[in-house]
Amino acid sequence: MALRDEAMNHETQVEALLGLVDPERARDDQAAEALVVLGLAERCRKRGYRPTTAGWTVLGPKAAAYRGY
């Protein structure tokens, strides 16, 4: 994802957040850092990044499957 070339829209935010919580998806560290700047994710030692409350809100109904994360 070329974050320098384009702003992170809602769809790319959701995809990046799903990359943090879904073990089947590859995590994009550049997108994760962009989520941190936006306040949608935070750095953590155990998993690298995790969604904030705002990040879970952006995920909306898609978050239900990952709430035990």
ChimeraX attribute file (.defattr): number of C-alpha atoms within 10 A of each C-alpha:
attribute: neighborCount
match mode: 1-to-1
recipient: residues
	/A:1	11
	/A:2	9
	/A:3	11
	/A:4	7
	/A:5	7
	/A:6	8
	/A:7	10
	/A:8	18
	/A:9	8
	/A:10	11
	/A:11	11
	/A:12	15
	/A:13	20
	/A:14	21
	/A:15	15
	/A:16	27
	/A:17	27
	/A:18	22
	/A:19	20
	/A:20	24
	/A:21	21
	/A:22	14
	/A:23	11
	/A:24	9
	/A:25	12
	/A:26	12
	/A:27	19
	/A:28	14
	/A:29	14
	/A:30	13
	/A:31	21
	/A:32	24
	/A:33	17
	/A:34	17
	/A:35	25
	/A:36	18
	/A:37	11
	/A:38	14
	/A:39	14
	/A:40	24
	/A:41	23
	/A:42	17
	/A:43	15
	/A:44	10
	/A:45	7
	/A:46	7
	/A:47	9
	/A:48	12
	/A:49	21
	/A:50	23
	/A:51	25
	/A:52	17
	/A:53	12
	/A:54	13
	/A:55	22
	/A:56	21
	/A:57	13
	/A:58	18
	/A:59	20
	/A:60	11
	/A:61	9
	/A:62	13
	/A:63	19
	/A:64	10
	/A:65	10
	/A:66	12
	/A:67	9
	/A:68	7
	/A:69	11
